[in-house]
Amino acid sequence: MASKVVSFSGSWLSPSSVVGKRYTKSTPLSSAATVIPPRTSSLRPAAQSQRATWLPGLEPPPHLDGSLSGDFGFDPLGLGEDPKDLKWYVQAELVHCRFAMAGVAGILTTDLLRVTGIRDLPVWYEAGAVKFEFANTSTLFIIQMLLMGFVETKRYMDYVTPGSQAMEGTFFGIEDALEGSEPGYPGGPLLNPLGLARDVDSARDWKLKEIKNGRLAMVAMLGFFVQANITHAGPVENLIAHVSDPWHKTVIQTLIGS
C-alpha cells in the first residue's frame, strides 16, 4: 500500500482524499497510505459536462474530472493525459504561481516607491545589475544557490515520497513547525500562522483562491515583460501615462508607435 502513495497508483489524488490527513513525525507513511484511496472521478458524465470550463460549452477532457483545484478543463495540447505528467504539472504550476505572486508584489511595491520618490531604487528590470555594498555579487549568488537548492531539494523529496519530510530528524528538529497536509502545501505555525485551511471545505476554497490569483499573477508578469521591452518603463509609470491621457496612450497606440 505504501508504494501506492509514492506512485499514486498511476493517477492523481483528489484534494478531498488528502486534505485533513496530516503527516507528522509519529505518522509512518504506511499508516497514512491506508486512508488515501486511489483517484476515482466523483462526477457523473452529465454533471462533468455541465461544470464550468475555460470555454463555455466545451466538454472537458477525461483526465480533468474536476477533482483538482482550479480545474476548468484547460488542456488543449493534452499534456496531462499521463497521470504522472499531470501530477508533476500540478506542482509546477503551483510553484510558478507563488513565484509570480511574489514577483508582482515586489515589482509594484518597488516601482511605486521609485516613482513617488520615497526611495532611490532602480527600475525592476535593472535591479539585478545593482551591486550592493554589504556583499559582492558572487557571495550573494552562492548564498542564493545554497538556500534555494536546499528548499527545492526538500520540496522535490516530499513530492517523490509524500510525508517523508515531516518525519523526525528531516529538518533540524522543527518538523512540527512546518507540518502540512499534502505535497505542495506546507503549513505549521511558520508557514500558516493564521491557521487557515484547517478543514476540508476551507482548504478547498483557499486552494482555489490561490491558484486563481497565481494564474492572474503569471499573466501580469507576462505583461510586465512586454511593457518593459516596448516602453522601457515600469508598470506604475505606464499606468500613470495611460491615466493622464486614456484615449491616446493605450496598448494599441503603444504597439503601433513601437
N, C-alpha and C positions, 0 to 999 in steps of 0.2 A: 504493500500500500504506500510505503514511503516513496517508492520510485514513481508513483503516480503524481506525487506532489512536485517532484523535480521536473518531470516532463509534462505535467498537466494532462497526461494521457493523450497527448497529441491534440489537445483542444484548450480553449481559453475559459477561465473560470468567470462566472458571473459575479458582479460585485457583492450581491447578497449572500454568496456562499462563503465569503471570507471576512467581510466586514463584521466586526463584533467578536471574532475569534482573535485573541491577542497572543502573539508569540512571546513568551517570556523565557528567562533562563531556566525556569523549572518545567517548561513545557517541551518535551522531546518532539522532534519532527514527526516521529511515527504516530504519536498520540494526536498531534494536530492534524495529521493526514486523515484520520478516521472521521473527521467532521466535515471534510471538504469533498463533496460529490463531484463527479465529472460534469462537464458542461452539458446541459440539455436546454433546448430552447423552450422558454415558458410562454412564448407567443404562438398562438394558433395561426395558420396561414392567413385567415381572414383578418385577424387583429394585426398581424405583422404588416399586411399590405395597407392598413389604414393608419399606421403610425406616421408621425412627422418625418419627412425626408428632406434632404437638401434641395431637391427639385420636386415640387408638388406633383403628385400623380405617378411618380417614378417608383417602381417596385424595388425595394432594397435587395441586394444580393443575399443568397442563402447564408453565407458565412457571417453576415452582420445581422444578427437576430434581435438587436435592441438591448442586449444584456450589458453592453459596455457603456460607460459614462460618455455622453456626448455622441452617441451613435445615431447618425441621421442617414445611414446607408450610403455614405460617400466613399466609393472606391471604384472609380471609373476604369482604372487600369488593372483591377483585380489583384493588387499587391498583397492583400491579406487573405487570399484563398487558402494558403497553407497556414494551419493553426500556429505553428511555431513562428512563422514570419509575423503573423498578426500579434502574437504575444510580444514580440520584440518591437514592432511599430508602436504599440500602445505605450510602452515605456519610453521609447524615443520621443514620441510626441509630447508626453508629459514633461520630460526634461527640457525640451526645446521651449515649451510653453512657459515654464518657470524662468528660464534664462531670458526669454523675450519680455516677460513682465518686469523683471528686474532691470533690463536694459532700457525699456521705455520709461520707467520711473526715473532712472538715473539721468537719461538724456534730457527729459523735460525739466527736471529739477535743476540741473546744472545750467541748462540753456536759459532758464528763467532767471537764475542768479546772475548769469553773464549779461543778458540783455538789459536787466534793470540796473546793472552797475553795482550790485551788492557785493559781488566777488569778482576778482580778476581771474577768469577761467578761460581756457581755450574752448573753441567750438568742439563739439563731441567727436567729430571725425578726425580731429588733430590731437586729441588728448593723449593718444598712445605714443606720440612722439615727444611728449614733455618729459624732461629729465628732473627728477625730484632731488631735493637737497639732502634728505635724510638717508638715501640709499641710491646706489647706482643701478642702472637698468639690468645688468646681468644678475645682481643679487635678487632683485625683485622677481625676475623671470624664474630663477631657480626655486625661490620660495613658493611662487605660484604653482610651478610644476609639481613640487613635492606635496603641497596641500591638496591641490585638485586631483593629483594622481591617487592620493590616499583615499579621498572621499569617493571618487569614481570607482576605484577598485572595490571598496566596501559595497557600493551600490550594485555593482555587477555580481559580486559574490552572493548578495541577497537575492538578486534576480535569478541566478542559476539554482540556488538552494534556498527557497523561501524560509525565513525564520532563523537561518544559521547565524546571522549577525546579532541576534538578540540573546544568544546563549552566553553564559557566564565566561568572562575572560576574552571576549572578542573586541571590546572597546574600552580598555583601561579600567574596567570595573564600574563604568557608568552606563551599562546597557539599559537599565531601568529608566534612565532619564531620556532615552531615545526610543523607547518602546513604541512600535507602530502596530498596525493591523494587518498589513499586507505589503508586498514589494512595491516600492514607489511611493508609499505613504507612511513615512516615519512619523512618530509623534512624541509622547512623553512631555514632561514639563519644559524641556528645552525647545522643542520644535512645535509644540502645541500647548503653550502656556494657558490659553483660554479654555482648553478642554472642549474644543469643537469636534463635531462628528463622532460623538461617543456611542451613538446607537445607529442602527442600520438605516433608518429613514433620513436622519440628519446627515449621515455620511454620504448617502447617495445625492442629496441636494448640494452639499458643499463640493463634492467631486464634479458635479455637472457645472456648477458656477465657475470652478477653477478652470476646467477645460475650455469653457466658452470664453472667459476672459483671456486665457492663454492664447487661443486662436486669434482673437482680436489683436492681441499684442504682437503676434507674429506678422499679421498684416500691417500693423502700424510700423514695425521695424522695416519691413519692405518699403513702405512709404518713405521712411526716413532716409533709407539708402538712395532711393530715386531722387528725393529732394536734394540731398547733399550733392549728388552727381550733376544735377541740372542747374540748381540755383546757387550752389556753393554757399549755402546758409543753413542755419539751424531751423528746427521746426517752429520755434516761437517767433523767430524773425519772419518766416514765411506766413505764419498766421497773422502777424501784425500788418504785413504788407497786403494781405488779402482783405482784412477788415477795413483798412484805410481806403481801399478802392475795390470793393467787391465785384463790380461789374466789368472791370478791365484786368484786374490782377487775379486770374483764375488758373486752374490747371491747364485748360486748353490754350489760353494765351501764352502761358509759360512754355508749353511744349512747342507751340508754333514759333515763338521767338528764339528758342534754343537752336 
